[in-house]
C-alpha cells in the first residue's frame, strides 16, 4: 500500500495515524481516573493520571501530525451519495477533529485553573501554574468554576472575564 492516498483510498500513513489515534483515545478513556478532584488528584491515582495525561498529550500531538499530513496528502473522493449525506459526513469528520483538539485543550485548562500540574512522561510538567498575579487555586479571585465530564472534556459552568484572567494568562505565558 502506498504511503500517500489515491482518489479512492487513504494512504498507509493516514490510516496508521487514524488507528493509532483511535487506540490511544480508547486507552485514555479506559484509564481515566474520573470523579471528583480529590480522587483524580490523589496520591493513589497519580500513576493513572500521569498515564491518562500522557495519552491525551500524545493524541493532541498526533492530531497536529494528522492535520499537517492532510495538507499534503491526496484525499479520496467521496463515493456517490445524496448531497445531504456528503455534507453530513464532512461535518462529522471535521467535528471529530475539533473534539480531538478540544478535549485535551480543555482538560489542560481545567487542570490549570484548578491549580494542578499537567505532566507527561519524559517532559514533566507542561504548564507553569504559579507566578506574579496568579490567583490562588479555588480562591474567590479565580476566573471560573470548571468541571470535567467523564470523557475528559471541560464544561465551563461560570466564567468571569476580568483583569484577573488577563493577569493569569500573562503570568503563565511569561515563562514560555
C-alpha positions in Angstrom: 0.0 0.0 0.0 1.3 3.5 -0.9 2.2 6.0 1.8 0.1 8.7 0.1 -3.6 8.4 -0.7 -5.2 7.9 -4.0 -8.5 9.1 -5.4 -10.2 6.0 -4.0 -8.3 5.2 -0.8 -6.4 6.9 2.1 -2.7 6.1 2.2 -1.0 3.8 4.7 0.3 6.7 6.8 -3.1 8.4 7.1 -4.6 5.0 8.1 -1.9 4.3 10.6 -2.4 7.7 12.2 -6.1 7.2 12.3 -6.0 3.8 14.0 -3.2 4.9 16.4 -5.3 7.9 17.4 -8.4 5.8 17.9 -6.5 3.3 20.0 -4.9 6.0 22.2 -8.3 7.7 22.7 -9.8 4.4 23.8 -7.0 3.6 26.2 -7.0 7.2 27.6 -10.8 6.8 28.2 -10.4 3.4 29.9 -7.6 4.5 32.3 -9.2 7.9 33.1 -9.5 8.2 36.9 -12.6 10.4 36.6 -14.7 11.6 39.5 -14.2 14.5 42.0 -10.8 16.3 42.0 -10.0 14.8 45.4 -10.0 11.4 43.8 -8.4 12.4 40.5 -5.5 14.2 42.0 -5.0 11.9 45.0 -1.6 10.2 45.5 -3.1 6.8 44.8 -4.3 8.0 41.4 -1.1 9.7 40.4 0.3 6.9 38.1 -3.0 6.5 36.4 -3.4 10.3 36.0 0.1 10.5 34.5 -0.7 7.8 32.0 -4.0 9.5 31.1 -2.4 12.9 30.7 0.5 11.5 28.6 -2.0 9.7 26.3 -4.0 12.9 25.9 -0.9 14.9 25.1 0.1 12.2 22.5 -3.4 12.3 20.9 -3.0 16.1 20.7 0.4 15.8 19.0 -0.9 13.1 16.6 -3.8 15.4 15.7 -1.3 18.1 14.7 0.7 15.5 12.6 -2.6 14.3 11.0 -3.6 17.8 10.0 -0.2 18.6 8.6 -0.2 15.3 6.6 -3.7 16.0 5.4 -2.5 19.3 3.9 0.0 17.4 1.6 -1.8 14.1 1.1 -4.3 13.3 -1.5 -7.8 12.9 0.0 -10.0 10.2 -1.6 -13.1 11.4 -3.5 -16.4 10.7 -1.7 -18.4 7.9 -3.2 -21.7 8.8 -5.0 -24.3 9.7 -2.4 -27.0 12.2 -1.8 -25.8 15.8 -1.1 -27.1 15.8 2.4 -25.1 12.6 3.2 -22.0 14.1 1.7 -22.4 17.3 3.8 -23.2 15.3 6.9 -20.1 13.1 6.5 -17.8 16.2 6.1 -19.4 18.0 9.1 -19.0 14.9 11.2 -15.4 14.4 10.1 -14.4 17.9 11.0 -16.4 17.8 14.2 -14.3 14.8 15.3 -11.1 16.7 14.5 -12.5 19.6 16.6 -13.2 17.3 19.5 -9.8 15.7 19.3 -8.4 19.2 19.8 -11.0 20.5 22.3 -10.8 17.6 24.8 -7.1 17.7 25.6 -7.1 21.5 25.4 -9.9 21.9 27.8 -8.5 19.3 30.1 -5.3 21.3 30.3 -7.2 24.5 31.0 -9.3 22.7 33.7 -6.1 21.5 35.4 -4.6 24.9 35.1 -7.5 26.8 36.6 -7.8 24.1 39.3 -4.1 24.7 40.2 -3.0 21.2 39.2 0.1 20.5 37.0 -0.3 18.6 33.7 2.5 16.0 33.5 3.7 13.9 30.6 6.1 11.0 30.6 9.6 12.3 29.6 8.5 16.0 29.7 7.5 16.6 33.3 5.0 19.5 33.9 3.8 21.1 30.7 2.3 24.3 32.1 3.6 26.7 34.7 0.8 27.2 37.3 2.2 30.0 39.6 3.7 33.4 39.2 3.0 37.0 39.9 -0.6 37.9 39.5 -1.8 34.3 39.5 -4.8 33.7 41.8 -4.7 31.0 44.4 -6.4 27.8 43.2 -10.1 27.7 44.1 -10.0 31.2 45.6 -12.6 33.9 45.3 -10.3 35.6 42.8 -10.3 32.6 40.4 -11.7 33.3 37.0 -14.2 30.5 36.9 -15.5 27.2 38.2 -14.6 24.3 36.0 -15.9 20.7 35.9 -14.7 17.8 33.8 -17.1 15.3 32.2 -16.5 11.6 32.1 -14.8 11.7 28.7 -12.4 14.4 29.8 -13.9 17.4 28.1 -14.4 20.5 30.1 -17.6 22.4 30.6 -17.4 26.0 31.8 -20.1 26.5 34.4 -19.2 30.0 35.2 -16.6 32.3 33.6 -16.0 35.9 34.5 -13.8 37.6 32.0 -11.8 40.1 34.0 -8.3 41.6 34.6 -7.6 38.5 36.8 -7.9 36.3 33.7 -5.6 38.5 31.7 -3.0 38.6 34.5 -3.2 34.8 34.8 -2.6 34.3 31.1 0.2 36.9 31.2 1.9 35.3 34.2 1.6 31.8 32.6 3.0 32.8 29.2 5.8 34.9 30.7 7.9 31.7 31.1 7.2 30.4 27.6 
